[in-house]
Amino acid sequence: MDLEATLCELAPRLLRYCLGFAGDRPRAEDGAQEALTALVARWRRHGPPDSPQAFAFTVARRRMRRAILRQRLLEPLEKVLSGRGPNPDPEERALARADLKRTLEALHSLPRGHREALLLVAAGELETASAAKVLGISKSALKMRVHRARRSLHVLLEDH
Amino acid sequence: MTENNRPLSEIDSALDATLRRALEPDQAAASRLVRSALTERRAPRPRLRRLVTATAVAVMAVIALLTLELRRPGAPPSGDPRREMPRQKVPARARITEPTPASAPATLRISNEDGPVIVTTSAGSKLVFLPLVFFDQPNPGDAS
């Protein structure tokens, strides 16, 4: 198993997963960066983990949850201090691409457990066993969540 | 199982592909992340911040323990004695409504714990304990 090849293979998957989780690119890149750096540190010190992708996605999930929590706590304060006006910045305009915005809105209307399961399997392209390990649930519970998330997302995206 | 004559597995695959397409990052971002990770450019957590966080947690734990200790029953009151001292109910005085034969042993049978307590002796006499008054422990400063 080659470290660089593993990183190149995981990076886009992690970015997709983190973007679906966080909803904005800077936070997604931070989360993916943290996960890849943690994997590199672990690999170099103790050798490759049993499942590098499960390791990386577990770290990414933990970081993203913390980032979301921090965002919720600090967002009102940041808005007051930054004096953000009504005009969207270039990044917000870029994100306003219809497909991404629509998909993110639909994703964030799903229950959290279903959303995480779907993101791991669909966006992160993890196998069922690895995704179940990341979430700490059984394979059958994961399959059920993914199935329900797909049904709900399918309905939401068709409605738009 | 099908939906609109398409097998569900096909619908699921199409949905997953839609999701991946919508969330697809640009290749430059992915390459940049790999390069940064390989140089292990991880922002080290400042020692000072960790020290401050650990100290704050320890101080809060000590305050919580002290608060629990002060609120423990029997702990010395910190302020108003009326707020600090536990309320104790002193049982009411008994009032015997019927005389009982001195030789008859009493059998205690409590018919109502909350209302008047009725004690029936084996001789058939009844003693009624009326809750005349329940009062707190007298405060040191109050007149009796």
Boltz contact constraints between the chains, C-beta under 6 A:
constraints:
  - contact:
      token1: [A, 7]
      token2: [B, 34]
      max_distance: 6.0
  - contact:
      token1: [A, 7]
      token2: [B, 37]
      max_distance: 6.0
  - contact:
      token1: [A, 8]
      token2: [B, 34]
      max_distance: 6.0
  - contact:
      token1: [A, 11]
      token2: [B, 30]
      max_distance: 6.0
  - contact:
      token1: [A, 11]
      token2: [B, 33]
      max_distance: 6.0
  - contact:
      token1: [A, 11]
      token2: [B, 34]
      max_distance: 6.0
  - contact:
      token1: [A, 12]
      token2: [B, 25]
      max_distance: 6.0
  - contact:
      token1: [A, 12]
      token2: [B, 30]
      max_distance: 6.0
  - contact:
      token1: [A, 15]
      token2: [B, 25]
      max_distance: 6.0
  - contact:
      token1: [A, 16]
      token2: [B, 23]
      max_distance: 6.0
  - contact:
      token1: [A, 19]
      token2: [B, 23]
      max_distance: 6.0
  - contact:
      token1: [A, 20]
      token2: [B, 23]
      max_distance: 6.0
  - contact:
      token1: [A, 32]
      token2: [B, 33]
      max_distance: 6.0
  - contact:
      token1: [A, 33]
      token2: [B, 33]
      max_distance: 6.0
  - contact:
      token1: [A, 36]
      token2: [B, 33]
      max_distance: 6.0
  - contact:
      token1: [A, 36]
      token2: [B, 37]
      max_distance: 6.0
  - contact:
      token1: [A, 37]
      token2: [B, 37]
      max_distance: 6.0
  - contact:
      token1: [A, 37]
      token2: [B, 42]
      max_distance: 6.0
  - contact:
      token1: [A, 40]
      token2: [B, 37]
      max_distance: 6.0
  - contact:
      token1: [A, 40]
      token2: [B, 40]
      max_distance: 6.0
  - contact:
      token1: [A, 99]
      token2: [B, 22]
      max_distance: 6.0
  - contact:
      token1: [A, 100]
      token2: [B, 22]
      max_distance: 6.0
  - contact:
      token1: [A, 103]
      token2: [B, 22]
      max_distance: 6.0
  - contact:
      token1: [A, 122]
      token2: [B, 16]
      max_distance: 6.0
  - contact:
      token1: [A, 122]
      token2: [B, 19]
      max_distance: 6.0
  - contact:
      token1: [A, 123]
      token2: [B, 19]
      max_distance: 6.0
  - contact:
      token1: [A, 123]
      token2: [B, 20]
      max_distance: 6.0
  - contact:
      token1: [A, 123]
      token2: [B, 23]
      max_distance: 6.0
  - contact:
      token1: [A, 150]
      token2: [B, 12]
      max_distance: 6.0
  - contact:
      token1: [A, 150]
      token2: [B, 15]
      max_distance: 6.0
  - contact:
      token1: [A, 154]
      token2: [B, 15]
      max_distance: 6.0
